[in-house]
Amino acid sequence: MSINPKPQSSLFTFILLLLLTSAAYSSPNHPGSDEESDDLDQLLAVDEQLQQDLPLQHQQSEAETVSRAQRIVLELSGDNARRVVGGNEFVMVLGYAPWCARSADLMPKFSEAATALKEIGSPVVMAKMDGDRYGKVASEMEIKGFPTLLLFVNGTSKAYTGGFSAEEIVIWVQKKTGAPIVTVNTVDEAQRFLKKYHTFVVALFNKFEGSEYNEFVKAAKSDDEIQFVETSDSEVAKLLFPEFKTSDVFIGMVKTEAERYTSYAGSYKMENILEFLSKNKFPLITKLSESNTAWVYSSPVKLQVMIFAKADDFQNMAQPLENFARRFKSKLMFIYIDITNENLAMPFLTLFGIEHANKTVVAAFDNKLNSKYLLESDPSPTNIEDFCSGLADGTIPQYYRSEPVPDNENASIVTVVGKTFDELVLNSQENVLLEVHTPWCVNCEAMSKQVVKLAKHFKGFENLVFARIDASTNEHAKLQVNDYPTILLYKSGEKEKPLKISTKLSAKDMAVFINEELKPRGGSAKDEL
């Protein structure tokens, strides 16, 4: 999967990273030639021995550990990329660019994942490539943006669909190349497992066989995000899931947040288990970042409450918000966005006409109905709770942007805004010719001049009003326009079905059209401009 920097127009756009690396191979399980592989293993062994021999205060810093981890990742080039990918069963490639900030952010996580995979004996070769420098080879490997992560299986690429922490990369790679379930038999193994994994699904079975177990295995194979772990020992299950209270078959989910333990109570069918994971994998409140937008959008809960706040302000709200999230868990998803991060916050806030925000804003998006909502009162816990209740009950009205009501006195062309659309267009007893425009529309200026001509021509014409609305800052439920400019004729008594006038017509042809539609039977036309 690749990530290209691009603006978000609503809750519906998202981000990811790339990979690749260089060296030559011969063995399908080891990078490079046998000699190169031996050299790498020997250097890593020396690192480990030196680390063990050093006094505690002199052991490796985090930066040194990352540096060592990066040595495990192969650097691909135009010379060796084809050999590496074609000569190994599994190759995970990060395509990056030196100038790409997201690539720089992903690189240490990728290296950390490479270290973890090596430690558990994974056969996957972890590699990276400077796709900017080796553009031709990167293109052949289907690296189309930065960063891009691809898994090559016997030379054929598979797009990466997992998360972007080291743990999430490890889980995804293991699911695609190894066993989908980790088996834990002892308390010691469970303690080691807990050091590596923080979010997982645990299951207790007396025997690893039978229909219920087979459904659990199918669910593990179908899911790409969460580590599955199994045990037949109730003591081990209790360590992994402290709220475990039965000696019978059991499935539970563990997360690193306020709602840490969730027990599964459904039937043992793959579809039901996966549905349980889909609904419970998210925290009570998800913090939106540039790397998890696609994951957030994948939530089955499409009505999403968004809290835009500074970090300190959010911490003061966190407890009541978690309580609301529990109460409305199956109906609303709660998302926190740092309001000081303009790249994340402003694409959403501008949809409400908010260009600058220093105070907390609470809003909501329904990604199924493509509608939005805004808490316009003070964002106190009580008001937020009432807002959420209304969202869940369907009693909160949709929010439509509107500029302030303008002064139209003596205007030959009336300016309509969202708040006055009903009064001046839909509920007016007059015929209304409405010009719908935006500031960024290249053809709108020419059309506006044409409408001015028409307004002058029809001045004094009985029962006809010329109007215009800026669709970039004004919205209405009954105004659904996607092309600009658009000219609509709302005839008196037929306002629900406006006539769309072609913008390709000349001013004279528009005048003829208007006359034909509005003149009384047997009346004379006024179509000579």
Protein Blocks (a to p, Z undefined) as FASTA:
>chain_A
ZZdddddfbjkbccddddddedddfbfkbgcjfklmmmmmmmmmmmmmmmmmpcfklmcc
fklmmmmmmmmpccddfklmmmmmmmpfbdcdddddfklmklmmmmmmmmmmmmmmmmno
pabdcddddfklmmmlmmmnopabdcdddddeehiacddfbdfbfklmmmmmmmmmmcfb
dcdfbfklmmmmmmmpmbdcddddfbagdjklmmmmmmmmmpckbccdddfbfklmmmmm
mmbcbfbdcdddddddfklbccdfbdcdfklmmmmmmmmmpcfbdcddfklmmmmmmpmb
lbdcdddddfklmmmmmmmmmmmmmmmmmmpccddddfklmmlmmmmmmmnopabdfbdc
dddddfklopacddfbdcdfklmmmmmmmmmnopaccdddddddddfehiabdcddfklm
mmmmmmpcbdcddddddfklmklmmmmmmmmmmmmmmgoiahiacddddfklgccfklcc
fbdcddddddehilmlccdddfkbcfklmmmmmmmmmpcghiacdfbZZ
